[in-house]
């Protein structure tokens, strides 16, 4: 068959892409910590600490992409350094392309594979066939980067040019804390930390729409923005030991989570061909969370160690990113545009004000997110059992978590406009208006239930563990209209580890991972009527085992 899937002579080159990326990251850190211990009589002691830290991190990215739509035309010549055009056949002599082949006006795929084509087996199950010669790709670009047909062979992708950034983020922090011990009964730790971040972001933004096919055109301008934020983070920890087999811990503290630096760039890429608008948010605030925890631990005797914890967390200014939100630059019902409502000074560069866009932009939720739950942990040696049963050990922990957040969604309602025509009477026209609202749902990447159970057997120099890890499903993202959610499905996994101590200095180790060959899968749920669930991916990694020797010197 002339066009069978493995007839490489019928395959031709459609596009050529060559990417060049340069990244630099540099960090400077200075810190000072001072501590002073003290004693107050026979019943109390303490440790006073204070200090500061300065950290500055600089990141720079320059990227370039050159591409050629080979399916559209031939490029028979090469432009030399003096500006003259030379046929490619002259420069191909003595190279891998000396016997260059074409299929009409198209470049044959066989120019980039060996004769005969090479292949490779992956784990004895999958065959990569044919393998492309890396040297051929590199030489092809070096020979053809200055190619010419009716236009230049390779053009720069302006969207990749817009991905430049030069970021400097600096954090100055100072703290003071005191640990106060009332004998062995009570320990109180109190303190406060003050952090100030001062950041500078250089990037590029579209001054017009990036449009055109097959070679898009667009212009970008450099921009500089700064961001400053100061946060006060108090913390209080109290540990109470009423008996020698029990302690109770109470904690309240405020924590901070800064957004990724990419989210704060004053970056804007308007891709007209896809209707996509990629925005960052220079005013994106750090998320602040108040945490409250209660923990009690009982240990000793037949019970082993039992720990029970409860916690509650409230997060202000949690940041999310819109998932291809439908938007335009028209005022909403409150008189603001979609971009004004997020605090972004966006200038409409599309030709019509009502051009509908698919917008991906980070934002802070105005409604605090919440996380609460409890954890249970138990570890025990079963040495109270008779005979050989006394060598069993048991450990397990369970976590039950609930969460809520509010994410931005868009919806549409229809308005009927009536105009009285002097000849035809009332004329009704309809128009759709977008509106946006925050909808309550679960936090991303937060399973509501997970845990681990391990059963071991320790006798003499032999130690074994059979463990089970299980995790419930959790959402990864929500659609812009709030109708679909992407889910990571629940799974469980079994593992086995064996250790045998041969001598005081040498041990034999044997591990088997993924005994049950569990399936890692993802699904998409339709959360309004009609309800349905569609599995979108399935992965199996198989069983792995390793055998080794450990020597302690």
N, C-alpha and C positions, 0 to 999 in steps of 0.2 A: 504494500500500500504506500503510495507516494506521500501521503499526509498522515501516516501513523504517528503516534505521540513520540516515538523514539527515532524519527527520521530527522536527525539534527541538521541535515542539509537543507531542509525546508524552513527552518527557524531563522528569523532575521532580527536585527537590532532595531528596537523601536525608540528607545531613549538612551542617552548617556548622561550620567550624573557623576560629578567629581566634587567632593566636599573637602574643605580645608578649615580646621578649627584650631584656635589657639586659646588656651586657658591659663590663667595665672591666679594663684591664691597665696596670700601672705598674711601672717598673723603676728601681732606684737602683744605681749602680756607683761604686766607688772603688778605685783601684789605685796601687801604687808599685813602680817598677822601678829598681834601682841596678846599674850595671855598672862594672867596673874592669878595664882591660887591663893586662897585665904581660909582661915579657920576661925570660927566664932565659938570659943569655949569647947565643951566636950560633946555638944549635941548637934552642931551645924558646921558645914564647910561649904566652900563654893569655888567657882572658877569663872573669872571675868575675862571675856575676850572681846577685842575690837580690832578693826582693820579695814582695809580697802583693797580694791582691785580695779585695774584698767585694762581693757582688752579692745584692740582695734583690728578688724579683719578687712582686707582689701581683696576684691575679686574682679577680674577682668576677663571678658570673653569677646573675641573677634572671630567671626565665622563668615565663610564665603561658600557659595554653591554655584558651580558652573554646570549648565546642562545644554543638551542638544536634542532636538526632536528629529531623530534620524529617519523616521517614517515619512517625513514631509518632502525631503529633497536630498540631492547629492551634494557633496562638498569635495570637488575633485582637486582643489588646489590648496597650497599652503602659503601664507603670507610670510615672507622672510623679513629679517630685521631691517633691510634696506627698503622695505615696502613692496618689493617685487613679488609676483605670484609664480610659484613653481608647481608643476604637476606632482601629485603625491607619489606617483609611481617612481619618481626620481629619488625621493627620500626614503622609500620603503626598502631599497636595495640593502642587503646585508642585515635585515632585521627579521623579526618573527613574522612580519607581514610582506615578506618578499613575494610570496605566492598568494597575495591578497585576492579573495574571491567575493563576487557580488551576485545577487539574484535580481537581475534587472537593475533597478536603481537603489536596491536595499543591500545593506551590509550583512553578509552571512554570519550566523552564529558559529559556524565551524572555524572561523578565524581565531576564536578565543579558546578552543579546546585542542588537546593534543591529538596526535594521530598514532595509534588509535586513541579514542577518548579514555581518560582515566576515571575510575570510580572509587568509592570508599564505602565500607560497611560500618554501620553504627550499631554497636552492641550485638552484631550478628543478626539483627532483625530488619534493619532499614538500610537501603542502598542509595547513596547519593550518586546520581549518574545523569549527565557527565560532570566532572569537576572542571571548573573554569580555571585557566592558567592565570595566576596572579601576575606573573611577569608580563603576560600579554596585555592585561588591563593597564598596568603602569606605563608600558611602552606605547600603547595606543594613545593615551592622553598626552604624553610627551611629544608624540609625532603629530597629533591632530589638534592640539589646543589652539593653534593659530590657523586652523583650516578655514577655507572660504568657498562658498558657492555663490549664490546671489546675495547672501548675507554672511556674517561671521558664523563659524560653525558652533562656537560655544558662547552663550550669553550668561550674564550674571542674574541670579534670582534676587530681585529686590527684597522679597520677604525675608530671606536669610540675612541680608544686610541690616534689616531692622531689628535683628535679634542681638545686636551689640549691647553690652553694658559695661560700666566701670563703677563699682560699688564700694564705698567705704562705710563700714558700720562700727561705731565706737560706743562702748558701754563703760560708764564710770559708776562704781558702787562702793558704798560704805556700810558697815554693819557694827552692831554692838549686841552682845548676848551674855547672859549670866546663867550658869548652872548652880543651883542651890540644893544642897543635900541636907535633909533633916534626919541624921543618922542613916539607918538602913530602911526606914519606913517610907519616906517621901523624897522624890526628886522632882524639882521644878526647873524647867528650862524656859526662859523668856528672852525675847530679843526682837530686833527690828532691822530690816535691811532696806536701804534706799538706793534705787537704781535710776540712772539717767542715760538714755540712749540718744546719741546725736549722729545722724546718718546722712550720707550724701550719695545721690543716685544720678549717674549719667547714663543716658540711653538715647533711643531714637523713636520718632513717631511719624506716621504717615501724614504728609501734607496734602495728599490727594488719594483717591482710591487706587489700589493695585489691581490693574485689569489688563486684559489682552490674552490672546491665545494664538499659537502655542507658547509665545514668549511674553510673559506679563511685563508691564511697565508701571513704574511708580516712583515717587520721590519721598525721601525721608529727610528730616531735620534733626539736629542734635538738641537735646534738652537736658536741663539740670534741675533737680528738685532736692529738697532737704526735709528731714523729718526729725522731730524732737519729742520725747515723751519721758516723763518722770513718774515713777511708781514707788509707793511706800508699802513694804511687805512685812507686816508683823507676824510673829509666831509665838505660840504658847504650848508647852508640853508638860503634862503632869503624870508622874508614875507613882502609884500607891501600892505598897506591898503589905497587905494586912496579915499574911501568914508566910511561912517559909516555902509554901508550895503554890502560891497564887500571887499574881500581880495584875493591876488594873491600870490601863494607860488611857489618858484623855488628851486630845490634841485639837488645836484650832490654828490654822495658818493660812496665809494668802500666798498664792503661787502665780507665776507669770509664764506665758507662752507667746513668744514672738512669731509673727508670720514669716514665711520664707521670703528672702530678699527679693525674689522675682515678683512677688505679689505687690510690692511697693514701687516698682519701677514706673515712671511716667511714660509707659510704653503703649503704643497704639498701632495696630496693624489692621488695615481695612482691606480685606480681600473681596473685591466685587464679584469675582467669578464664582465664589462659593457663598457669598452673602454673609461671610463670617466677620465679626469684629472682635479682635482679641485685645483686651484692655487690662492694664494693671491699675492699682488704686493707690496713689501716693499718700492718701490720708488714712490708710488702713491701720487701725489701732491694735495693740497687743491684747491678747485675751488675758483676763484676770479672774482667778478662781479662789473663792473662799472654800476651804476644806475643813470638815469636822469629822473626827474619828473617835471611836470608842473600841478598846480592845481589852479582852480579859484572857489570861493564860493560866491554866492549872497543870501542874506537872508532878511526877513522882508516883511510885508505887505501881500497882497493876494498871492504872489508867494510862501511863506513859505521859504524853504531853497533849493537851487539848487547848486549842485557841479559837476564840470566837470574836469576830470583828464586825462592826457596823460602821458605815460611812455615809456622808452626804456631801455633795459638791455642787456649788452654784457658780456658773461661768458667765461673766460679763464680756461683751464684745467678742464673742466667738466668731471666727471668720470662716466663711464658706465661699465657694465659687459658683456662680450661676452656670447651669448646664445647658448651654446653647439657648439662652433666654431670648424669646421673640420680643423685639423692641424697635422703636423708631424715635425720632427726635421731637415728636409732637407732644404738647402738654397733656398731662393726665388730668383726671377729674379734680385734683387738688391744685392744678395750675403749674405743677412742676413737671419737668421731663423725667424720664426714667433715670437718666444719668445724674440730674440734679438731686434726686432723692437719695442717691448714694454718696453725695458730696463730691462728685467727680466733675471737674470743669471740662466737659467734652465739647469740642467744636465740631458741628456736623460738616463732614467733608463729602457727603454723598450728594448727588445732583438734586434730589428731591427730598423735601423735609419728611415725607411720609414713606421713604424707602424702608422696607422691613428688613431688619438685620437679625442674625443669630449671634447673640452676645455672650461671651464668656468673660466674666469680670469678678474679682474677689470683693467681698463686702463684709461688714460687721453686722451681726444680727442685733436689733434693738431690744429683743426679749432675751433675758438670761437663759442659758441652757442649764439642765439639772441632771445629776447622776447620783444614784443612791443604791444601796444594797448591803449585803453582808457576806462574810467569808467564814468557812469552818475548816479547821485543820486538825488532824489527829495523827500522832506518831506513837507507836507502841512496840515494845519487845514482848513477845508472848511467852516469856520464860516461866510463867506460872502454869503452863500446860504440862501434861505428863509426857514422859518418854521423848521421842524424837520430835514431837509437836512443839517442844519448848524452843526450838531453834528458828521458828518462824518469826518474821518481823512484818509489820503492817504500817502503811502510811497512806493517807488520802487527804485531799483538800477539795472543797467545793466552793464555787463562787456564784452568787445569784445577784444579778445587776439589772437595774432599770434605768432608763435615761429618756430625756426629751430635749428637743431643740426646735427652733423655728427656722425654716428655710424659705427663701423667696421663690414664689411660683407666679406664673402668669395665667390669666384667664381672658376670655373674650365675651363681650355681650354685644347684641345687635341693637342698633338705633334706627328707627324709621323716621325719615325726614319727609314732610309733606309740603309741597309747593303748589299754589293755586295757579294753574295755567289758564289764561283768558279764553282759550279755545277748547282745551281738553278737560278743564276742571282740575280736581286734585290729582297731583302726580306724586307718587310715593317712591322714594329711593331708600335703600338700606345701606348702612355702613357698619363695619365692625370696629369696636374700640377695645384696645387692650387695657387691662388693669392688673395690678400686682398686689399680692398679699402674702403675709407670712403664715405658713401652715405648720402645725405641730406634728413632729414625727420623731423617730428614734435617732440617736447619734450614729454617725458613720463609724464603721469598723469596731463596734462595741457589741460583742455577743452577750446575750442575757444569761447564759449559763455555760460554764466550763469547769473542768476539774481534772484531777489526776488520781489514780489509784495504783499503788505498787505493793506487791507481795514479794517478800524476800525469804531466803533460807540461808542462814549463816551457821555453818558447823565446821569446826576446826579451821583449816586454811581455805575452805571453799565458801564463796559468797555469790549468791545469785539474786537477780531481781527481774520480775515480770511486771511490766507496767502498762497501764491503759490511760491514754489521754483522750478526752472527749471535749468537743466544743460545739455550741449551738450556732445557728445561722445568724447572720447580721447583715445590715444594709451597707452597700458601698457607695451608692449614689441614688439620687432621685431625679426623675425627669423634670424639665422646666415647667410642664403643665401639671405636675403633681399626680399624674395618672399611673406612672410606672416607677418601679424601684428595682435596682440591680442588687442581687443578693448573693453573698457567699454562703453556700449551703453547709449544713451541719456535717460533722464527720467524727470518727473515732479511729485511733491508731494504737496498735500493740507493738511493744518492743521488749527485747530480752537482752540481759547482760550477765556475763559469768566471769568471775575472777577467781583464780586459784594461785595461792601464794606458795611457790616452790621452795624458796629459801627466804632468809631475812632481806635479801637484796633483789630478788627476781620474782616476777609474777607473770602468769599467762592470762591474757585478756581475750574474751570472745564476745562479740556483740552482733545481734541480729536486729535490724531495724525494719519496721513496717511489716510485721508478720502477717497481717491481714490484707496487705496490698490495698489499702484504703483508696477511695476515690475522692479527689479534690474537684469540686464542681461549683458552678455558678448558675444562677437562674435570673429570670426577669419576671416580676410579678405585676399584673395589671390590678391596681388597687381600687378600681371602681367597676361598676357593672358594665359589661359582663366580666366576672372575675376569671382569670386564667393565670397559669404559670407555665413558663417555657424555659427549659434548660438550655443555657447558652454555651457552656463549655464543660468538658470532662477531661481530667488528667489523672493518670495512674503512673506512679514512679517505680513500682515494683519493689521486691524485697532485696535488701542489701545486707551483707555480712562481712565482718572483718575479724581477723585473728592476729594477735600480736603479743609481743613480750615487752614487759616494762622492767627496767633495771634502775634501782635507786642506789646512788653512790654516796 
